[in-house]
């Protein structure tokens, strides 16, 4: 992290921080993230279950543990910027979109090649609901096609 010390710094536990970094595998299920602080999850487990678990703690971004340091620093800075802008934090069209747990689940299924009809059946909702959720997720991700959505999702471990 030395080349990035002007942009990020590591603090000791219990010290104030702007953005927290956590590995969901090392966090107890009953842990509650401080809601006043945004977090980035870093993990080799990118399963939809783990992503959703982290999102329930208010994690704003989820990166693979093999991410290069430059990308990690960039993602931390993006979360920091988003946390200062409530409209962006809630997920309006921005880079590194903040998806709701349901949108994240649907994006992960799209990335696995599931059709809208298959997703609707799996999640026990109407195909129209799936279409609406997908359109909303596309806007947040800044994509306009299913292929772009898959590329976006795979690049972020969905």
DAHU-V148203 format. One record per backbone hydrogen bond with DSSP energy under -0.5 kcal/mol. CO is the residue of the C=O (numbers start at 1). NH is the residue of the N-H. E is the energy in kcal/mol with one decimal. If there is no record, write none. Layout:
co->CO nh->NH e->E
co->CO nh->NH e->E
This chain:
co->1 nh->4 e->-2.1
co->2 nh->5 e->-1.6
co->4 nh->7 e->-2.2
co->4 nh->8 e->-2.5
co->12 nh->15 e->-2.1
co->18 nh->38 e->-0.8
co->20 nh->40 e->-2.8
co->22 nh->24 e->-0.6
co->22 nh->42 e->-2.9
co->23 nh->26 e->-2.1
co->24 nh->27 e->-1.3
co->28 nh->31 e->-1.9
co->31 nh->33 e->-0.5
co->34 nh->37 e->-2.0
co->38 nh->20 e->-2.8
co->39 nh->60 e->-2.5
co->39 nh->61 e->-0.8
co->40 nh->22 e->-2.5
co->41 nh->63 e->-3.1
co->43 nh->65 e->-0.9
co->44 nh->46 e->-0.9
co->47 nh->51 e->-2.6
co->48 nh->52 e->-2.9
co->49 nh->53 e->-2.3
co->50 nh->54 e->-2.3
co->51 nh->55 e->-2.5
co->52 nh->56 e->-2.0
co->53 nh->57 e->-0.6
co->54 nh->57 e->-1.2
co->54 nh->59 e->-1.8
co->55 nh->58 e->-1.8
co->58 nh->39 e->-0.6
co->61 nh->41 e->-2.8
co->63 nh->43 e->-2.3
co->64 nh->67 e->-1.7
co->68 nh->72 e->-2.4
co->69 nh->73 e->-2.7
co->70 nh->74 e->-2.1
co->71 nh->75 e->-2.5
co->72 nh->76 e->-2.5
co->73 nh->77 e->-2.5
co->74 nh->78 e->-2.2
co->75 nh->79 e->-2.3
co->76 nh->80 e->-2.3
co->77 nh->81 e->-2.5
co->78 nh->82 e->-2.7
co->79 nh->83 e->-2.5
co->80 nh->84 e->-0.9
co->81 nh->84 e->-0.8
co->82 nh->85 e->-1.2
co->82 nh->89 e->-0.6
co->84 nh->86 e->-0.5
co->85 nh->88 e->-0.6
co->85 nh->89 e->-2.4
co->86 nh->90 e->-1.8
co->87 nh->92 e->-1.4
co->88 nh->91 e->-1.6
co->94 nh->97 e->-0.6
co->97 nh->99 e->-0.9
co->100 nh->104 e->-2.8
co->101 nh->105 e->-2.1
co->102 nh->106 e->-2.2
co->103 nh->107 e->-2.9
co->104 nh->108 e->-2.2
co->105 nh->109 e->-1.7
co->106 nh->110 e->-2.6
co->107 nh->111 e->-2.5
co->108 nh->112 e->-0.8
co->109 nh->114 e->-2.2
co->110 nh->113 e->-1.9
co->115 nh->119 e->-2.6
co->116 nh->120 e->-2.7
co->117 nh->121 e->-2.2
co->118 nh->122 e->-2.7
co->119 nh->123 e->-2.6
co->120 nh->124 e->-0.8
co->120 nh->125 e->-2.0
co->121 nh->124 e->-0.5
co->126 nh->130 e->-1.8
co->127 nh->131 e->-2.5
co->128 nh->132 e->-2.3
co->129 nh->133 e->-2.6
co->130 nh->134 e->-2.8
co->131 nh->135 e->-2.5
co->132 nh->136 e->-2.2
co->133 nh->137 e->-2.5
co->134 nh->138 e->-2.9
co->135 nh->139 e->-2.1
co->136 nh->140 e->-2.0
co->137 nh->141 e->-2.5
co->138 nh->142 e->-1.5
co->138 nh->143 e->-2.1
co->140 nh->94 e->-1.2
co->145 nh->149 e->-2.2
co->146 nh->150 e->-2.6
co->147 nh->151 e->-2.3
co->148 nh->152 e->-2.8
co->149 nh->153 e->-3.0
co->150 nh->154 e->-3.0
co->151 nh->155 e->-2.0
co->152 nh->156 e->-0.8
co->153 nh->156 e->-0.8
co->153 nh->158 e->-2.9
co->154 nh->157 e->-1.3
